[in-house]
Amino acid sequence: MAKYKIKHTSIMHDGHLYKEGSTVELTKEQATRLEDFITLIPEKKSEPTTNKTKTQNTNKTAANTADKTKTETKTDVKEGEKNDK
């Protein structure tokens, strides 16, 4: 069953009164009979909230790796190549 938003009126459905602006789940047959008074609410594909966190962590990890690489490059000294002045 899909969700619909009630528009322009109130609807009595299954013993419940649904006022204008409220949502109701209807079958295709029910929706066809009430098509002038309802609007289909598209289903939202919800993304897990952890995706945003993972993306941020990945960016932080990449930045930390770049910082470490810069630091390691600057401080790398091979044995026997120390400058004694």
Secondary structure, DSSP 4 states (H G I P E B T S, - for coil): -EEEEE-SS-EEETTEEE-TT-EEEE-HHHHHHTTTTEEE-PPP-PPPTHHHHHHHHHHHHHHHHHHHHHHHHHH---TT-----
